[in-house]
Amino acid sequence: YIKNTGYVAPAEMFVGYTRKYSMAVWTGYSNRLTPIVGDGFYVAAKVYRSMMTYLSEDNNPGDWTMPEGLYRSGEFVFKKGARSAWTAPRPQQAPTPESSSSTSESSTSQSSSTTPSTNNSANNNTNNQQPNTTPGQQN
């Protein structure tokens, strides 16, 4: 149990670029059940900033004009119109036993009605798929 009043996530990523470099920084744990909390959400952005600062030490980039559609907030630059705060997704209701059985029947009938295709990539996909069956039903 994690007592936390802020956000919790299994991983964090920051991606950016300059005229010379592009970089993506991922931080997280191999066990997705070990969450990132609190100030951990800034780690990827700070690693990115530190590395880009190091890479540009001997390079005098000159004046830089921020592209349209961006704004600076503190140490970071963001795209205008982007969500400024994370919002929790709506909780999903668990399916009732009736709806889950009709879903599996629906997917079974869909998978059994496929027809051969002359497209090689479609044939490869079809050959790699396992048939969808319900107990007591034969292909």
NUKOL-628328 format. One record per residue: residue in one letter; z, x, y of N, C-alpha, C in turn. Coordinates in Angstrom, 2 decimals. Example, Ala and Ser with C-alpha at 12.3 -4.5 7.8 and 13.67 -1.06 7.14 Angstrom:
- res|n_z|n_x|n_y|ca_z|ca_x|ca_y|c_z|c_x|c_y
- A|7.80|13.19|-5.69|7.80|12.30|-4.50|7.80|13.20|-3.30
- S|7.08|12.85|-2.25|7.14|13.67|-1.06|7.87|12.90|0.03
This chain:
- res|n_z|n_x|n_y|ca_z|ca_x|ca_y|c_z|c_x|c_y
- Y|0.00|0.84|-1.18|0.00|0.00|0.00|0.00|0.89|1.24
- I|-0.88|0.59|2.18|-0.96|1.36|3.42|-0.56|0.45|4.57
- K|0.48|0.84|5.27|0.90|0.07|6.44|0.15|0.64|7.64
- N|-0.70|-0.19|8.22|-1.52|0.28|9.33|-1.88|-0.92|10.20
- T|-1.79|-0.74|11.49|-2.15|-1.82|12.39|-3.56|-1.63|12.95
- G|-4.20|-0.50|12.67|-5.55|-0.23|13.18|-6.60|-0.47|12.11
- Y|-7.69|0.27|12.22|-8.81|0.11|11.30|-8.66|1.03|10.11
- V|-9.22|0.62|8.99|-9.20|1.39|7.76|-10.63|1.40|7.22
- A|-11.10|2.58|6.78|-12.45|2.68|6.22|-12.46|3.74|5.12
- P|-13.39|3.63|4.16|-13.46|4.64|3.10|-14.13|5.93|3.55
- A|-14.90|5.89|4.64|-15.61|7.08|5.12|-16.02|6.85|6.57
- E|-16.49|7.94|7.19|-16.93|7.87|8.59|-18.12|8.79|8.75
- M|-19.07|8.42|9.60|-20.24|9.26|9.82|-20.57|9.30|11.32
- F|-21.06|10.47|11.76|-21.55|10.61|13.12|-22.88|11.34|13.04
- V|-23.90|10.82|13.72|-25.23|11.41|13.71|-25.69|11.59|15.14
- G|-26.30|12.74|15.43|-26.82|12.98|16.77|-27.84|14.10|16.76
- Y|-28.41|14.36|17.92|-29.42|15.41|18.01|-29.49|15.97|19.42
- T|-30.05|17.17|19.50|-30.39|17.79|20.78|-31.88|18.09|20.72
- R|-32.37|18.81|21.71|-33.79|19.19|21.67|-34.08|20.15|20.54
- K|-33.08|20.92|20.09|-33.31|21.92|19.05|-32.74|21.55|17.69
- Y|-31.71|20.74|17.64|-31.02|20.48|16.38|-30.79|18.99|16.17
- S|-30.74|18.62|14.91|-30.25|17.29|14.56|-29.18|17.49|13.49
- M|-28.18|16.63|13.50|-27.05|16.84|12.60|-26.41|15.50|12.25
- A|-25.99|15.39|11.00|-25.20|14.26|10.54|-23.92|14.81|9.93
- V|-22.80|14.24|10.30|-21.51|14.67|9.78|-20.86|13.48|9.09
- W|-20.52|13.67|7.83|-19.83|12.64|7.05|-18.44|13.15|6.74
- T|-17.44|12.31|6.91|-16.09|12.66|6.49|-15.54|11.52|5.65
- G|-14.80|11.89|4.66|-14.22|10.89|3.77|-13.61|11.57|2.57
- Y|-13.28|10.79|1.58|-12.67|11.29|0.37|-13.53|10.90|-0.82
- S|-13.49|11.71|-1.88|-14.26|11.36|-3.07|-13.73|10.09|-3.71
- N|-12.46|9.81|-3.55|-11.87|8.56|-4.03|-11.95|7.55|-2.89
- R|-12.82|6.56|-3.03|-13.01|5.58|-1.96|-11.76|4.74|-1.69
- L|-10.77|4.82|-2.57|-9.53|4.08|-2.34|-8.57|4.84|-1.44
- T|-8.92|6.09|-1.08|-8.13|6.85|-0.12|-8.78|6.63|1.25
- P|-8.17|5.83|2.09|-8.84|5.44|3.34|-8.67|6.43|4.48
- I|-9.56|6.30|5.45|-9.43|6.99|6.73|-8.76|6.00|7.67
- V|-7.73|6.45|8.36|-7.00|5.57|9.27|-6.76|6.29|10.60
- G|-6.46|5.51|11.62|-6.04|6.06|12.92|-7.00|7.06|13.51
- D|-6.48|8.25|13.88|-7.28|9.28|14.52|-8.34|9.88|13.60
- G|-8.29|9.59|12.32|-9.30|10.08|11.38|-10.69|9.60|11.71
- F|-10.80|8.52|12.48|-12.11|8.01|12.86|-12.83|8.91|13.86
- Y|-12.15|9.86|14.45|-12.78|10.75|15.42|-13.18|12.09|14.81
- V|-12.84|12.33|13.57|-13.08|13.64|12.96|-14.56|13.99|12.94
- A|-15.43|13.10|12.45|-16.86|13.41|12.35|-17.46|13.68|13.73
- A|-17.10|12.90|14.73|-17.63|13.11|16.08|-17.15|14.44|16.65
- K|-15.90|14.80|16.40|-15.39|16.07|16.92|-16.01|17.26|16.20
- V|-16.26|17.13|14.90|-16.94|18.21|14.16|-18.36|18.38|14.71
- Y|-19.05|17.27|14.93|-20.41|17.31|15.50|-20.39|18.03|16.85
- R|-19.49|17.60|17.73|-19.42|18.19|19.08|-19.11|19.68|19.01
- S|-18.17|20.06|18.18|-17.80|21.47|18.05|-18.97|22.31|17.53
- M|-19.66|21.81|16.53|-20.79|22.56|15.96|-21.94|22.67|16.96
- M|-22.25|21.59|17.64|-23.33|21.64|18.63|-22.96|22.57|19.80
- T|-21.70|22.59|20.19|-21.25|23.51|21.24|-21.43|24.94|20.77
- Y|-21.05|25.23|19.54|-21.21|26.58|18.98|-22.69|26.96|18.91
- L|-23.53|26.07|18.43|-24.96|26.38|18.29|-25.66|26.61|19.63
- S|-25.14|26.03|20.68|-25.80|26.17|21.98|-25.11|27.17|22.91
- E|-24.16|27.99|22.39|-23.45|28.96|23.23|-24.40|29.92|23.93
- D|-25.34|30.50|23.20|-26.25|31.49|23.77|-27.51|30.87|24.33
- N|-27.59|29.58|24.33|-28.78|28.89|24.79|-28.44|28.17|26.09
- N|-29.16|28.49|27.14|-28.95|27.81|28.41|-29.90|26.62|28.45
- P|-29.40|25.43|28.11|-30.31|24.30|28.02|-30.81|23.80|29.37
- G|-30.20|24.23|30.46|-30.62|23.76|31.77|-30.14|22.34|32.02
- D|-30.72|21.73|33.04|-30.33|20.37|33.36|-30.82|19.42|32.27
- W|-30.01|18.41|32.02|-30.35|17.42|31.01|-30.16|16.05|31.63
- T|-31.18|15.23|31.52|-31.09|13.87|32.01|-30.86|12.95|30.83
- M|-29.80|12.17|30.92|-29.49|11.25|29.83|-30.60|10.21|29.72
- P|-31.11|9.97|28.51|-32.16|8.96|28.34|-31.66|7.58|28.73
- E|-32.58|6.72|29.13|-32.22|5.35|29.48|-31.65|4.65|28.25
- G|-30.75|3.71|28.49|-30.18|2.94|27.39|-28.91|3.53|26.81
- L|-28.41|4.63|27.41|-27.18|5.25|26.93|-26.14|5.25|28.04
- Y|-24.87|5.37|27.67|-23.81|5.53|28.66|-22.73|6.44|28.10
- R|-22.00|7.10|29.00|-20.93|8.01|28.61|-19.59|7.29|28.75
- S|-18.75|7.47|27.74|-17.39|6.94|27.77|-16.48|8.03|27.25
- G|-15.72|8.65|28.15|-14.87|9.77|27.75|-15.71|10.94|27.30
- E|-15.44|11.45|26.10|-16.17|12.60|25.58|-17.49|12.24|24.92
- F|-17.75|10.95|24.69|-18.88|10.55|23.86|-19.92|9.75|24.63
- V|-21.13|9.73|24.08|-22.24|8.96|24.65|-22.59|7.86|23.66
- F|-22.81|6.64|24.17|-23.09|5.49|23.32|-24.36|4.79|23.77
- K|-24.95|4.03|22.86|-26.12|3.23|23.17|-25.66|1.93|23.82
- K|-26.29|1.55|24.94|-25.94|0.30|25.60|-26.28|-0.87|24.68
- G|-25.44|-1.87|24.72|-25.65|-3.05|23.88|-25.07|-2.91|22.49
- A|-24.64|-1.70|22.13|-24.02|-1.53|20.81|-22.64|-2.14|20.83
- R|-22.19|-2.57|19.70|-20.86|-3.16|19.60|-19.82|-2.11|19.96
- S|-18.98|-2.40|20.94|-17.99|-1.42|21.38|-16.73|-1.45|20.54
- A|-16.54|-2.47|19.76|-15.35|-2.56|18.90|-15.76|-3.13|17.55
- W|-15.10|-2.65|16.55|-15.37|-3.13|15.20|-14.76|-4.51|15.03
- T|-15.50|-5.41|14.43|-14.95|-6.73|14.15|-14.93|-6.93|12.64
- A|-13.85|-7.50|12.17|-13.69|-7.70|10.73|-14.67|-8.77|10.25
- P|-15.29|-8.55|9.09|-16.17|-9.58|8.54|-15.35|-10.79|8.12
- R|-16.00|-11.93|8.10|-15.32|-13.15|7.66|-15.00|-13.04|6.18
- P|-13.84|-13.49|5.78|-13.52|-13.44|4.35|-14.44|-14.38|3.58
- Q|-14.87|-13.94|2.41|-15.74|-14.76|1.58|-14.89|-15.52|0.58
- Q|-15.30|-16.74|0.32|-14.58|-17.53|-0.67|-15.05|-17.14|-2.06
- A|-14.12|-17.13|-2.99|-14.48|-16.84|-4.38|-15.30|-17.99|-4.92
- P|-16.36|-17.69|-5.68|-17.18|-18.78|-6.21|-16.40|-19.60|-7.24
- T|-16.68|-20.88|-7.26|-16.04|-21.74|-8.25|-16.73|-21.51|-9.59
- P|-16.06|-21.81|-10.71|-16.69|-21.59|-12.01|-18.02|-22.32|-12.15
- E|-18.15|-23.52|-11.56|-19.40|-24.26|-11.66|-20.53|-23.53|-10.95
- S|-20.28|-23.03|-9.73|-21.35|-22.37|-8.98|-21.72|-21.04|-9.60
- S|-20.75|-20.30|-10.19|-21.09|-19.02|-10.78|-21.95|-19.19|-12.02
- S|-21.71|-20.26|-12.83|-22.54|-20.45|-14.02|-23.94|-20.88|-13.62
- S|-24.08|-21.68|-12.57|-25.43|-22.08|-12.17|-26.18|-20.89|-11.58
- T|-25.46|-19.94|-10.96|-26.12|-18.75|-10.43|-26.68|-17.91|-11.55
- S|-25.91|-17.71|-12.64|-26.41|-16.89|-13.74|-27.58|-17.57|-14.43
- E|-27.55|-18.90|-14.54|-28.68|-19.60|-15.14|-29.90|-19.43|-14.27
- S|-29.71|-19.51|-12.96|-30.83|-19.37|-12.04|-31.46|-17.99|-12.16
- S|-30.63|-16.93|-12.20|-31.19|-15.59|-12.28|-31.85|-15.35|-13.63
- T|-31.34|-15.99|-14.69|-31.95|-15.84|-16.01|-33.34|-16.44|-16.01
- S|-33.46|-17.63|-15.44|-34.78|-18.26|-15.45|-35.75|-17.50|-14.56
- Q|-35.27|-16.90|-13.50|-36.15|-16.13|-12.64|-36.64|-14.88|-13.34
- S|-35.75|-14.19|-14.05|-36.16|-12.94|-14.69|-37.06|-13.19|-15.88
- S|-36.96|-14.36|-16.53|-37.80|-14.62|-17.69|-39.18|-15.12|-17.30
- S|-39.41|-15.39|-16.02|-40.71|-15.90|-15.61|-41.57|-14.84|-14.94
- T|-41.30|-13.55|-15.19|-42.12|-12.50|-14.60|-43.44|-12.40|-15.34
- T|-44.46|-11.97|-14.62|-45.78|-11.80|-15.23|-46.20|-10.36|-15.09
- P|-47.01|-9.84|-16.02|-47.47|-8.45|-15.91|-48.26|-8.24|-14.62
- S|-48.13|-7.06|-14.08|-48.82|-6.72|-12.84|-49.69|-5.50|-13.08
- T|-50.77|-5.39|-12.32|-51.62|-4.21|-12.44|-51.12|-3.08|-11.58
- N|-50.15|-3.34|-10.73|-49.58|-2.31|-9.87|-48.66|-1.42|-10.70
- N|-48.92|-0.11|-10.74|-48.14|0.81|-11.57|-46.67|0.83|-11.20
- S|-46.36|0.84|-9.90|-44.96|0.91|-9.51|-44.22|-0.36|-9.90
- A|-44.89|-1.50|-9.85|-44.25|-2.74|-10.27|-44.00|-2.72|-11.77
- N|-44.97|-2.16|-12.55|-44.78|-2.07|-13.99|-43.62|-1.15|-14.33
- N|-43.49|-0.05|-13.63|-42.37|0.87|-13.88|-41.05|0.19|-13.61
- N|-40.98|-0.57|-12.52|-39.75|-1.29|-12.20|-39.41|-2.29|-13.29
- T|-40.40|-3.04|-13.75|-40.16|-4.06|-14.76|-39.69|-3.43|-16.06
- N|-40.29|-2.29|-16.43|-39.92|-1.64|-17.68|-38.51|-1.09|-17.65
- N|-38.01|-0.72|-16.49|-36.68|-0.14|-16.39|-35.58|-1.18|-16.31
- Q|-35.93|-2.45|-16.11|-34.91|-3.48|-15.96|-34.47|-3.99|-17.31
- Q|-33.19|-4.27|-17.44|-32.65|-4.86|-18.65|-32.83|-6.37|-18.55
- P|-33.14|-7.05|-19.65|-33.30|-8.51|-19.58|-31.97|-9.17|-19.27
- N|-32.04|-10.25|-18.51|-30.87|-11.03|-18.14|-30.73|-12.16|-19.15
- T|-29.68|-12.17|-19.92|-29.49|-13.26|-20.88|-28.08|-13.78|-20.78
- T|-27.91|-15.01|-21.20|-26.58|-15.58|-21.27|-26.19|-15.63|-22.74
- P|-24.89|-15.66|-23.05|-24.47|-15.67|-24.46|-25.12|-16.82|-25.21
- G|-25.61|-16.55|-26.43|-26.22|-17.57|-27.26|-27.69|-17.79|-26.97
- Q|-28.27|-17.05|-26.02|-29.68|-17.22|-25.68|-30.44|-15.99|-26.11
- Q|-31.62|-16.16|-26.69|-32.44|-15.04|-27.12|-33.65|-14.92|-26.23
- N|-34.18|-13.68|-26.10|-35.39|-13.47|-25.31|-36.61|-13.78|-26.13
